[in-house]
């Protein structure tokens, strides 16, 4: 393992295999890959370890299939699995905090805040992309994301307050939308967008 992977406690290859073995639904895999891409970009923007932040994004929903109907357990089962694999506490705590409201725990620190914002904006980016005629991320403008965030009826299940958490880590919403689009654009082939 390289130094960056050692700080995460798991290599990217191991994390990818774990995610793919736990998440059989294509949309959940794509969501995890998109969150990883955004987290890596945020880490670079903010001067943090892209490996650690990327792993948090890649692994944050690995327990979703079994906790889908029990939100009060979501991220706790993942934490148990990841602890057994030797994943760093920093990543595990951030993953738990992305479900802070349901778990009744605080969301503290830049990694936890970033993960919540990043995993939430993926849905807004996808929803916005799908209203474009060509359904391609490359054609979406950051302003389209922020404009649609103001439309309550558009993708109403997406928590806008979670996306706006980007401001708590020093990234203005317009910049976060642009960074997220660009990051997801780098893996658009894998996302089918």
PASEBA-1860 file (N, C-alpha, C; in nm, 3 decimals):
! residues 193
1> XXXXXXXX> 0.084/-0.120/0.000/0.000/0.000/0.000/0.087/0.125/0.000 ~ 0.045/0.226/-0.072/0.116/0.354/-0.071/0.077/0.434/0.051 ~ 0.149/0.543/0.076/0.121/0.623/0.196/-0.021/0.676/0.201 ~ -0.073/0.722/0.087/-0.209/0.778/0.088/-0.310/0.671/0.127 ~ -0.293/0.549/0.074/-0.384/0.441/0.106/-0.373/0.401/0.252 ~ -0.250/0.407/0.308/-0.232/0.371/0.448/-0.311/0.462/0.539 ~ -0.324/0.589/0.502/-0.401/0.681/0.586/-0.550/0.649/0.579 ~ -0.593/0.585/0.471/-0.733/0.545/0.458/-0.758/0.409/0.521
9> XXXXXXXX> -0.653/0.327/0.528/-0.666/0.193/0.583/-0.713/0.090/0.483 ~ -0.732/0.132/0.358/-0.779/0.043/0.252/-0.733/0.102/0.119 ~ -0.700/0.016/0.025/-0.660/0.066/-0.106/-0.783/0.097/-0.190 ~ -0.765/0.174/-0.294/-0.876/0.205/-0.384/-0.930/0.078/-0.447 ~ -0.839/-0.013/-0.485/-0.882/-0.138/-0.548/-0.968/-0.221/-0.450 ~ -0.924/-0.231/-0.325/-1.001/-0.305/-0.224/-1.136/-0.239/-0.200 ~ -1.135/-0.105/-0.192/-1.259/-0.031/-0.167/-1.357/-0.048/-0.282 ~ -1.306/-0.044/-0.405/-1.391/-0.061/-0.522/-1.454/-0.200/-0.523
17> XXXXXXXX> -1.374/-0.302/-0.496/-1.426/-0.439/-0.491/-1.532/-0.453/-0.383 ~ -1.507/-0.394/-0.267/-1.604/-0.400/-0.157/-1.734/-0.331/-0.197 ~ -1.723/-0.212/-0.253/-1.843/-0.138/-0.295/-1.921/-0.219/-0.398 ~ -1.851/-0.272/-0.497/-1.920/-0.348/-0.603/-1.982/-0.478/-0.551 ~ -1.921/-0.538/-0.451/-1.978/-0.662/-0.396/-2.101/-0.633/-0.310 ~ -2.105/-0.517/-0.249/-2.217/-0.481/-0.161/-2.332/-0.415/-0.238 ~ -2.298/-0.339/-0.340/-2.399/-0.264/-0.415/-2.415/-0.327/-0.553 ~ -2.522/-0.403/-0.570/-2.542/-0.469/-0.699/-2.623/-0.382/-0.794
25> XXXXXXXX> -2.697/-0.286/-0.741/-2.778/-0.198/-0.826/-2.687/-0.094/-0.893 ~ -2.701/-0.084/-1.024/-2.619/0.005/-1.104/-2.626/0.150/-1.056 ~ -2.746/0.197/-1.020/-2.760/0.338/-0.980/-2.684/0.366/-0.849 ~ -2.678/0.268/-0.758/-2.604/0.288/-0.633/-2.453/0.289/-0.658 ~ -2.409/0.205/-0.750/-2.267/0.206/-0.786/-2.228/0.339/-0.849 ~ -2.310/0.387/-0.940/-2.283/0.516/-1.006/-2.283/0.629/-0.904 ~ -2.378/0.626/-0.810/-2.384/0.729/-0.705/-2.254/0.728/-0.623 ~ -2.205/0.610/-0.590/-2.082/0.599/-0.512/-1.961/0.650/-0.590
33> XXXXXXXX> -1.952/0.616/-0.717/-1.842/0.664/-0.801/-1.848/0.816/-0.818 ~ -1.968/0.870/-0.836/-1.984/1.015/-0.851/-1.945/1.086/-0.722 ~ -1.986/1.031/-0.609/-1.951/1.091/-0.480/-1.800/1.087/-0.459 ~ -1.737/0.976/-0.496/-1.592/0.966/-0.485/-1.524/1.074/-0.570 ~ -1.569/1.092/-0.691/-1.507/1.191/-0.781/-1.518/1.332/-0.722 ~ -1.634/1.366/-0.671/-1.654/1.499/-0.611/-1.567/1.513/-0.486 ~ -1.563/1.409/-0.404/-1.483/1.415/-0.281/-1.334/1.433/-0.312 ~ -1.285/1.365/-0.414/-1.144/1.382/-0.452/-1.118/1.527/-0.496
41> XXXXXXXX> -1.210/1.581/-0.574/-1.195/1.720/-0.621/-1.202/1.818/-0.505 ~ -1.294/1.795/-0.412/-1.303/1.881/-0.294/-1.175/1.874/-0.210 ~ -1.122/1.755/-0.191/-0.999/1.739/-0.113/-0.886/1.819/-0.175 ~ -0.873/1.811/-0.308/-0.768/1.887/-0.376/-0.792/2.037/-0.360 ~ -0.916/2.079/-0.373/-0.950/2.221/-0.361/-0.919/2.274/-0.221 ~ -0.941/2.189/-0.118/-0.928/2.233/0.021/-0.798/2.192/0.088 ~ -0.711/2.122/0.013/-0.582/2.083/0.069/-0.586/1.963/0.162 ~ -0.678/1.871/0.137/-0.687/1.748/0.215/-0.642/1.629/0.131
49> XXXXXXXX> -0.636/1.511/0.192/-0.589/1.390/0.126/-0.698/1.336/0.033 ~ -0.676/1.342/-0.100/-0.778/1.293/-0.193/-0.808/1.144/-0.178 ~ -0.710/1.064/-0.134/-0.734/0.921/-0.113/-0.835/0.899/-0.001 ~ -0.812/0.965/0.111/-0.901/0.950/0.226/-1.041/1.001/0.191 ~ -1.047/1.120/0.133/-1.178/1.178/0.101/-1.248/1.096/-0.007 ~ -1.171/1.048/-0.104/-1.230/0.965/-0.209/-1.287/0.835/-0.154 ~ -1.215/0.771/-0.063/-1.264/0.646/-0.003/-1.395/0.668/0.072 ~ -1.405/0.780/0.143/-1.530/0.810/0.215/-1.645/0.818/0.115
57> XXXXXXXX> -1.621/0.881/0.001/-1.725/0.891/-0.101/-1.760/0.757/-0.163 ~ -1.658/0.680/-0.192/-1.679/0.551/-0.257/-1.754/0.452/-0.167 ~ -1.729/0.457/-0.038/-1.780/0.356/0.055/-1.902/0.400/0.137 ~ -1.946/0.524/0.124/-2.045/0.578/0.218/-2.179/0.506/0.221 ~ -2.218/0.441/0.114/-2.349/0.375/0.109/-2.342/0.223/0.101 ~ -2.229/0.163/0.141/-2.216/0.018/0.120/-2.319/-0.065/0.197 ~ -2.382/-0.008/0.297/-2.484/-0.085/0.370/-2.626/-0.051/0.325 ~ -2.638/0.031/0.221/-2.772/0.076/0.181/-2.869/-0.036/0.146
65> XXXXXXXX> -2.825/-0.141/0.075/-2.921/-0.247/0.042/-2.991/-0.307/0.165 ~ -2.916/-0.324/0.275/-2.981/-0.382/0.393/-3.042/-0.280/0.489 ~ -3.009/-0.151/0.471/-3.065/-0.050/0.563/-3.165/0.042/0.493 ~ -3.195/0.014/0.368/-3.287/0.096/0.289/-3.417/0.126/0.364 ~ -3.472/0.026/0.432/-3.598/0.043/0.504/-3.578/0.070/0.653 ~ -3.454/0.093/0.693/-3.423/0.122/0.834/-3.321/0.235/0.841 ~ -3.364/0.358/0.808/-3.268/0.468/0.804/-3.192/0.490/0.935 ~ -3.252/0.447/1.045/-3.183/0.463/1.174/-3.063/0.369/1.187
73> XXXXXXXX> -3.047/0.273/1.095/-2.933/0.182/1.093/-2.833/0.216/0.982 ~ -2.877/0.298/0.885/-2.790/0.331/0.771/-2.663/0.398/0.821 ~ -2.552/0.350/0.776/-2.416/0.395/0.809/-2.361/0.323/0.932 ~ -2.445/0.274/1.021/-2.395/0.198/1.136/-2.347/0.060/1.091 ~ -2.425/-0.005/1.005/-2.383/-0.134/0.951/-2.256/-0.116/0.867 ~ -2.250/-0.008/0.791/-2.130/0.021/0.712/-2.009/0.040/0.803 ~ -2.029/0.112/0.913/-1.919/0.137/1.007/-1.863/0.005/1.062 ~ -1.952/-0.088/1.096/-1.907/-0.218/1.147/-1.824/-0.292/1.041
81> XXXXXXXX> -1.876/-0.295/0.917/-1.806/-0.363/0.808/-1.669/-0.302/0.784 ~ -1.664/-0.169/0.781/-1.540/-0.099/0.748/-1.438/-0.111/0.861 ~ -1.485/-0.111/0.986/-1.394/-0.128/1.099/-1.324/-0.264/1.088 ~ -1.401/-0.367/1.053/-1.344/-0.502/1.036/-1.238/-0.505/0.926 ~ -1.253/-0.420/0.824/-1.159/-0.416/0.710/-1.037/-0.328/0.741 ~ -1.038/-0.261/0.856/-0.924/-0.176/0.892/-0.930/-0.035/0.836 ~ -1.049/0.007/0.791/-1.064/0.143/0.737/-1.048/0.244/0.852 ~ -0.988/0.357/0.822/-0.958/0.457/0.925/-1.084/0.509/0.993
89> XXXXXXXX> -1.067/0.543/1.121/-1.179/0.599/1.199/-1.230/0.729/1.138 ~ -1.140/0.807/1.080/-1.178/0.934/1.018/-1.284/0.911/0.908 ~ -1.261/0.811/0.826/-1.354/0.778/0.718/-1.484/0.722/0.777 ~ -1.472/0.633/0.872/-1.591/0.571/0.933/-1.679/0.676/0.999 ~ -1.619/0.768/1.072/-1.699/0.873/1.139/-1.767/0.964/1.038 ~ -1.699/0.996/0.928/-1.760/1.080/0.824/-1.878/1.007/0.759 ~ -1.862/0.877/0.737/-1.970/0.799/0.676/-2.090/0.796/0.770 ~ -2.066/0.776/0.898/-2.178/0.780/0.993/-2.246/0.919/0.991
97> XXXXXXXX> -2.165/1.023/0.985/-2.219/1.160/0.991/-2.298/1.199/0.866 ~ -2.281/1.129/0.754/-2.363/1.165/0.637/-2.509/1.130/0.662 ~ -2.535/1.052/0.767/-2.672/1.019/0.808/-2.697/1.071/0.950 ~ -2.636/1.183/0.982/-2.638/1.238/1.118/-2.779/1.258/1.175 ~ -2.869/1.310/1.093/-3.004/1.339/1.143/-3.073/1.212/1.190 ~ -3.070/1.107/1.108/-3.137/0.981/1.144/-3.068/0.912/1.262 ~ -2.938/0.930/1.274/-2.863/0.864/1.382/-2.859/0.947/1.510 ~ -2.900/1.073/1.500/-2.898/1.160/1.618/-2.758/1.192/1.666
105> XXXXXXXX> -2.665/1.209/1.570/-2.527/1.242/1.605/-2.490/1.374/1.537 ~ -2.386/1.440/1.589/-2.344/1.564/1.524/-2.267/1.537/1.395 ~ -2.269/1.634/1.307/-2.189/1.627/1.184/-2.077/1.728/1.203 ~ -1.957/1.677/1.230/-1.846/1.765/1.264/-1.726/1.739/1.175 ~ -1.653/1.845/1.146/-1.530/1.833/1.069/-1.553/1.843/0.920 ~ -1.450/1.888/0.849/-1.465/1.912/0.705/-1.497/1.786/0.625 ~ -1.441/1.670/0.661/-1.468/1.549/0.585/-1.614/1.508/0.594 ~ -1.670/1.512/0.713/-1.811/1.475/0.733/-1.904/1.572/0.661
113> XXXXXXXX> -1.875/1.700/0.670/-1.958/1.802/0.605/-1.947/1.788/0.453 ~ -1.825/1.770/0.404/-1.804/1.756/0.259/-1.875/1.634/0.204 ~ -1.867/1.521/0.276/-1.930/1.398/0.229/-2.082/1.417/0.216 ~ -2.141/1.482/0.313/-2.286/1.504/0.308/-2.324/1.591/0.189 ~ -2.250/1.698/0.168/-2.279/1.788/0.056/-2.255/1.717/-0.078 ~ -2.144/1.645/-0.087/-2.106/1.579/-0.214/-2.204/1.469/-0.252 ~ -2.239/1.384/-0.156/-2.327/1.273/-0.192/-2.467/1.324/-0.226 ~ -2.504/1.439/-0.175/-2.636/1.494/-0.204/-2.639/1.564/-0.339
121> XXXXXXXX> -2.534/1.638/-0.372/-2.535/1.711/-0.499/-2.531/1.616/-0.619 ~ -2.484/1.493/-0.600/-2.484/1.399/-0.713/-2.624/1.383/-0.770 ~ -2.722/1.377/-0.683/-2.861/1.362/-0.728/-2.910/1.483/-0.805 ~ -2.871/1.602/-0.762/-2.911/1.724/-0.831/-2.844/1.733/-0.968 ~ -2.719/1.692/-0.976/-2.648/1.693/-1.104/-2.714/1.595/-1.201 ~ -2.743/1.474/-1.154/-2.806/1.374/-1.241/-2.944/1.421/-1.284 ~ -3.025/1.469/-1.190/-3.160/1.514/-1.223/-3.157/1.627/-1.326 ~ -3.065/1.720/-1.308/-3.052/1.832/-1.403/-3.007/1.780/-1.539
129> XXXXXXXX> -2.910/1.691/-1.541/-2.859/1.635/-1.666/-2.970/1.566/-1.745 ~ -3.056/1.495/-1.673/-3.161/1.417/-1.740/-3.271/1.502/-1.803 ~ -3.280/1.631/-1.769/-3.379/1.717/-1.836/-3.322/1.780/-1.963 ~ -3.192/1.764/-1.986/-3.131/1.814/-2.108/-3.161/1.717/-2.221 ~ -3.178/1.768/-2.343/-3.211/1.680/-2.456/-3.110/1.567/-2.478 ~ -2.979/1.597/-2.466/-2.878/1.494/-2.492/-2.845/1.410/-2.369 ~ -2.894/1.453/-2.251/-2.871/1.381/-2.125/-2.722/1.357/-2.100 ~ -2.641/1.461/-2.125/-2.497/1.452/-2.106/-2.449/1.560/-2.009
137> XXXXXXXX> -2.367/1.520/-1.913/-2.313/1.614/-1.815/-2.238/1.728/-1.884 ~ -2.171/1.697/-1.992/-2.089/1.798/-2.061/-2.169/1.921/-2.101 ~ -2.299/1.906/-2.124/-2.381/2.018/-2.165/-2.442/2.098/-2.051 ~ -2.428/2.051/-1.929/-2.490/2.117/-1.813/-2.399/2.229/-1.762 ~ -2.458/2.341/-1.731/-2.386/2.456/-1.676/-2.409/2.461/-1.525 ~ -2.310/2.508/-1.450/-2.327/2.520/-1.304/-2.452/2.601/-1.266 ~ -2.481/2.705/-1.343/-2.599/2.788/-1.314/-2.728/2.706/-1.323 ~ -2.730/2.606/-1.410/-2.849/2.521/-1.421/-2.873/2.445/-1.291
145> XXXXXXXX> -2.765/2.403/-1.227/-2.775/2.331/-1.100/-2.830/2.425/-0.993 ~ -2.769/2.543/-0.979/-2.811/2.634/-0.872/-2.952/2.688/-0.898 ~ -2.986/2.709/-1.024/-3.121/2.756/-1.058/-3.226/2.651/-1.020 ~ -3.198/2.526/-1.052/-3.294/2.420/-1.021/-3.303/2.392/-0.872 ~ -3.198/2.421/-0.799/-3.204/2.405/-0.653/-3.311/2.497/-0.593 ~ -3.333/2.611/-0.657/-3.433/2.706/-0.606/-3.576/2.664/-0.640 ~ -3.591/2.570/-0.732/-3.724/2.523/-0.772/-3.762/2.406/-0.682 ~ -3.852/2.434/-0.587/-3.888/2.333/-0.486/-3.945/2.205/-0.546
153> XXXXXXXX> -4.014/2.217/-0.657/-4.078/2.099/-0.717/-3.980/2.013/-0.797 ~ -3.866/2.070/-0.832/-3.767/1.995/-0.910/-3.689/1.904/-0.816 ~ -3.688/1.774/-0.845/-3.613/1.677/-0.763/-3.636/1.705/-0.615 ~ -3.763/1.711/-0.577/-3.799/1.757/-0.442/-3.743/1.673/-0.328 ~ -3.705/1.548/-0.354/-3.651/1.463/-0.247/-3.507/1.499/-0.209 ~ -3.442/1.580/-0.291/-3.303/1.617/-0.265/-3.297/1.730/-0.163 ~ -3.222/1.708/-0.058/-3.211/1.803/0.053/-3.115/1.917/0.015 ~ -3.173/2.030/-0.017/-3.093/2.147/-0.058/-3.002/2.196/0.055
161> XXXXXXXX> -3.049/2.184/0.180/-2.966/2.227/0.293/-2.838/2.145/0.302 ~ -2.847/2.017/0.268/-2.726/1.934/0.269/-2.629/1.979/0.161 ~ -2.678/2.017/0.045/-2.590/2.066/-0.061/-2.524/2.197/-0.017 ~ -2.601/2.283/0.048/-2.547/2.413/0.092/-2.445/2.401/0.204 ~ -2.428/2.283/0.262/-2.323/2.263/0.362/-2.186/2.292/0.304 ~ -2.173/2.293/0.171/-2.045/2.325/0.107/-1.992/2.458/0.158 ~ -2.084/2.550/0.189/-2.042/2.682/0.236/-1.975/2.676/0.373 ~ -2.011/2.574/0.454/-1.948/2.557/0.586/-1.801/2.518/0.574
169> XXXXXXXX> -1.762/2.461/0.460/-1.622/2.423/0.441/-1.551/2.521/0.347 ~ -1.613/2.637/0.326/-1.548/2.744/0.252/-1.559/2.737/0.100 ~ -1.657/2.660/0.050/-1.676/2.651/-0.094/-1.814/2.710/-0.128 ~ -1.817/2.826/-0.193/-1.945/2.886/-0.230/-2.026/2.793/-0.320 ~ -2.158/2.802/-0.311/-2.247/2.712/-0.384/-2.219/2.710/-0.534 ~ -2.201/2.827/-0.596/-2.173/2.832/-0.741/-2.046/2.752/-0.774 ~ -1.944/2.769/-0.692/-1.818/2.698/-0.714/-1.836/2.548/-0.690 ~ -1.915/2.512/-0.589/-1.939/2.372/-0.559/-2.013/2.304/-0.674
177> XXXXXXXX> -2.110/2.374/-0.732/-2.183/2.319/-0.847/-2.088/2.297/-0.964 ~ -1.999/2.393/-0.989/-1.903/2.382/-1.100/-1.804/2.268/-1.073 ~ -1.752/2.260/-0.952/-1.657/2.155/-0.915/-1.722/2.017/-0.929 ~ -1.847/2.006/-0.884/-1.918/1.877/-0.890/-1.944/1.834/-1.034 ~ -1.987/1.928/-1.116/-2.009/1.898/-1.258/-1.880/1.852/-1.325 ~ -1.773/1.925/-1.298/-1.644/1.891/-1.358/-1.597/1.753/-1.312 ~ -1.608/1.727/-1.181/-1.564/1.598/-1.126/-1.645/1.483/-1.184 ~ -1.776/1.499/-1.188/-1.860/1.393/-1.245/-1.838/1.380/-1.395
185> XXXXXXXX> -1.804/1.491/-1.459/-1.775/1.489/-1.602/-1.654/1.404/-1.636 ~ -1.558/1.395/-1.541/-1.438/1.315/-1.566/-1.469/1.165/-1.569 ~ -1.583/1.125/-1.515/-1.622/0.983/-1.516/-1.757/0.965/-1.585 ~ -1.791/1.057/-1.674/-1.923/1.054/-1.738/-1.952/0.923/-1.810 ~ -1.847/0.860/-1.866/-1.865/0.731/-1.932/-1.913/0.624/-1.835 ~ -1.853/0.622/-1.716/-1.893/0.524/-1.615/-2.034/0.553/-1.563 ~ -2.072/0.682/-1.567/-2.203/0.721/-1.516/-2.313/0.709/-1.623 ~ -2.271/0.690/-1.748/-2.369/0.683/-1.856/-2.433/0.817/-1.885
193> X> -2.363/0.924/-1.851/-2.413/1.059/-1.871/-2.310/1.142/-1.946
END
